[in-house]
Amino acid sequence: MELLKKIESKQAKLGVIGLGYVGLPLAVEFARAGFSVVGYDVDQKKVAALMAGRSYIPDVHSDHLAEVVKNGTFIATTDPKRLGEADIIDICVPTPLRKTKDPDMTYVVQAVEATAAVLRKGQLIILESTTYPGTTIEVVQPTLAAKGFKPGVDFYLAFSPERVDPGNPNYQTKNIPKVVGGINEDSTRAAVAFYSQVMDTVVPVSSPSVAEMVKLLENTFRAVNIGLVNELAQMCHRMNLDVWEVIDAAKTKPFGFMPFYPGPGLGGHCIPIDPHYLSWKARQYNFEARFIDLAGNVNAGMPEFVVQLIIDALNSQRKSLNGARVHVIGVAYKRDVNDLRESPALDVLELLATRGATVSYTDPYVPQFKHAHLDLKSVDEKSMHDGVDCGVIITDHKVFDYTAMVNNFPLLVDTRNALKGVTRKHVFRL
Ligand SMILES: NC(=O)c1ccc[n+]([C@@H]2O[C@H](COP(=O)([O-])OP(=O)(O)OC[C@H]3O[C@@H](n4cnc5c(N)ncnc54)[C@H](O)[C@@H]3O)[C@@H](O)[C@H]2O)c1
């Protein structure tokens, strides 16, 4: 296979569609490994920032980006025709949900159409966007085959789920094992050879649909276990038990237990969304994904539970939520990231505001944001407690001064166990 030789000699050119949390690290990692990479994105502002050597993804160092832009191994463009130069095209576009919680395949379809427009013999096309089992074969392959090329022979096609964990200092693109499933043996072989150039471990599976299901199993596993522990947290609250202490002790069991932690609700682009892709697909087989739906219900109820904790905290000082000033500490969906997508902080803020509270927030990673009726700017950490009735820790960024919070807020609700070990009357824990 001609493509294999090109890959092994690093002569193969890579095209990446979608330069976000997934596509950009991938593009830069391959460029740093010596491949010529063309990144295509519809967002002109992102492309301009990249060509100026400015990264907007915390896990991609601007120094690394600037280096590959300068030496010409990476270029970003809004011109889809440039993808025609690529031997391998990797699709990393968003896969959100519609309001009805059905998969929104618009971006994937657009990216596949852009790929079909430049498709030529011998290319390898890989889909990395998280999606339901069957997408590669049912959605991607027919559009490409309509060009008159024979799938698996004239071009190679595979699915490889992305497992990136933004903000994780120990696991990044290179050392996270990569699962790959091609539509035939040659497609898998080409995709394995490609990822092996950069990734330490590549795990081939028998089909794209298996690879698609692997990703959904991983994320559903998290959603369900978080749902279980969120339910346990509510149960412990009723029983006046400390759920964090229970989990800490349970995790001393060296086998058969894996700790998951409760929190204010699910956030991010993956865990709250991906399981719905699976339950949607299951419904086509007349199959009800009960665990997914149940976990979804429990997790979606957490912001409301947090509001109840705030009401209880205020009540302990004979105050009502209506008219209170409540300050949210951390709004990103998880620790040490700047990503606000699906963040439970948004739900908590909305719920508080609709019940008559005056809301504000502090997050060094999110200077300002607009969402529904909210239009807020982050308050400086030093003055965030001024005139506030209750602080609520939603995201436990490492940079926060938790001791100062305990000393300065008249009431504190901690949804992340950031104040572990603190037993003060004005501190309330999930
Ligand atoms: N963020 C994560 O932690 C993560 C982890 C694993 C998997 N995923 C999956 O990877 C996929 C991408 O997620 P992301 O977080 O990188 O999204 P993102 O929103 O950060 O990036 C997607 C990029 O694609 C661009 N884009 C949209 N439509 C396009 C088109 N038609 N042509 C070219 N560019 C287009 C957008 O402008 C954006 O820059 C999703 O399916 C997601 O579920 C994400």
The ligand as an SDF file (V2000), in Angstrom:
LIG
                    3D

 44 48  0  0  0  0  0  0  0  0999 V2000
  -13.5090   18.2880   24.2100 N   0  0  0  0  0  0  0  0  0  0  0  0
  -13.3110   17.0660   24.6450 C   0  0  0  0  0  0  0  0  0  0  0  0
  -12.8490   16.8870   25.7540 O   0  0  0  0  0  0  0  0  0  0  0  0
  -13.6150   15.8480   23.7670 C   0  0  0  0  0  0  0  0  0  0  0  0
  -13.0980   14.6050   24.1710 C   0  0  0  0  0  0  0  0  0  0  0  0
  -13.3400   13.4960   23.3940 C   0  0  0  0  0  0  0  0  0  0  0  0
  -14.1230   13.6000   22.2550 C   0  0  0  0  0  0  0  0  0  0  0  0
  -14.6480   14.8090   21.8850 N   0  0  0  0  0  0  0  0  0  0  0  0
  -15.4360   14.8560   20.6560 C   0  0  0  0  0  0  0  0  0  0  0  0
  -14.6630   15.4210   19.6130 O   0  0  0  0  0  0  0  0  0  0  0  0
  -15.4890   16.1830   18.7340 C   0  0  0  0  0  0  0  0  0  0  0  0
  -14.9760   17.6110   18.6660 C   0  0  0  0  0  0  0  0  0  0  0  0
  -15.0650   18.1970   19.9580 O   0  0  0  0  0  0  0  0  0  0  0  0
  -14.2570   19.4890   20.3850 P   0  0  0  0  0  0  0  0  0  0  0  0
  -14.3700   19.5600   21.8610 O   0  0  0  0  0  0  0  0  0  0  0  0
  -12.9140   19.4790   19.7500 O   0  0  0  0  0  0  0  0  0  0  0  0
  -15.1550   20.6240   19.7120 O   0  0  0  0  0  0  0  0  0  0  0  0
  -14.7580   22.1690   19.5040 P   0  0  0  0  0  0  0  0  0  0  0  0
  -16.0380   22.8920   19.4260 O   0  0  0  0  0  0  0  0  0  0  0  0
  -13.7240   22.5640   20.4990 O   0  0  0  0  0  0  0  0  0  0  0  0
  -14.0460   22.1840   18.0990 O   0  0  0  0  0  0  0  0  0  0  0  0
  -14.6930   21.8850   16.9010 C   0  0  0  0  0  0  0  0  0  0  0  0
  -14.1600   22.8130   15.8190 C   0  0  0  0  0  0  0  0  0  0  0  0
  -14.7670   22.4490   14.5950 O   0  0  0  0  0  0  0  0  0  0  0  0
  -15.0260   23.6240   13.8390 C   0  0  0  0  0  0  0  0  0  0  0  0
  -16.0400   23.2910   12.8440 N   0  0  0  0  0  0  0  0  0  0  0  0
  -17.3680   23.1490   12.9950 C   0  0  0  0  0  0  0  0  0  0  0  0
  -17.9370   22.7900   11.8190 N   0  0  0  0  0  0  0  0  0  0  0  0
  -16.9410   22.7090   10.9230 C   0  0  0  0  0  0  0  0  0  0  0  0
  -16.8990   22.3780    9.5400 C   0  0  0  0  0  0  0  0  0  0  0  0
  -18.0040   22.0270    8.8840 N   0  0  0  0  0  0  0  0  0  0  0  0
  -15.7090   22.4280    8.9260 N   0  0  0  0  0  0  0  0  0  0  0  0
  -14.5870   22.7670    9.5860 C   0  0  0  0  0  0  0  0  0  0  0  0
  -14.5670   23.0800   10.8910 N   0  0  0  0  0  0  0  0  0  0  0  0
  -15.7270   23.0400   11.5500 C   0  0  0  0  0  0  0  0  0  0  0  0
  -15.4420   24.6320   14.8840 C   0  0  0  0  0  0  0  0  0  0  0  0
  -15.2820   25.9550   14.4260 O   0  0  0  0  0  0  0  0  0  0  0  0
  -14.4850   24.2910   16.0450 C   0  0  0  0  0  0  0  0  0  0  0  0
  -13.2890   25.0470   15.9790 O   0  0  0  0  0  0  0  0  0  0  0  0
  -16.9040   16.0540   19.2840 C   0  0  0  0  0  0  0  0  0  0  0  0
  -17.5420   15.0030   18.6510 O   0  0  0  0  0  0  0  0  0  0  0  0
  -16.6740   15.7070   20.7390 C   0  0  0  0  0  0  0  0  0  0  0  0
  -17.7580   14.9960   21.2930 O   0  0  0  0  0  0  0  0  0  0  0  0
  -14.3780   15.9340   22.6160 C   0  0  0  0  0  0  0  0  0  0  0  0
  1  2  1  0
  2  3  2  0
  2  4  1  0
  4  5  1  0
  4 44  2  0
  5  6  2  0
  6  7  1  0
  7  8  2  0
  8  9  1  0
  8 44  1  0
  9 10  1  0
  9 42  1  0
 10 11  1  0
 11 12  1  0
 11 40  1  0
 12 13  1  0
 13 14  1  0
 14 15  2  0
 14 16  1  0
 14 17  1  0
 17 18  1  0
 18 19  2  0
 18 20  1  0
 18 21  1  0
 21 22  1  0
 22 23  1  0
 23 24  1  0
 23 38  1  0
 24 25  1  0
 25 26  1  0
 25 36  1  0
 26 27  1  0
 26 35  1  0
 27 28  2  0
 28 29  1  0
 29 30  1  0
 29 35  2  0
 30 31  1  0
 30 32  2  0
 32 33  1  0
 33 34  2  0
 34 35  1  0
 36 37  1  0
 36 38  1  0
 38 39  1  0
 40 41  1  0
 40 42  1  0
 42 43  1  0
M  CHG  2   8   1  16  -1
M  END
$$$$
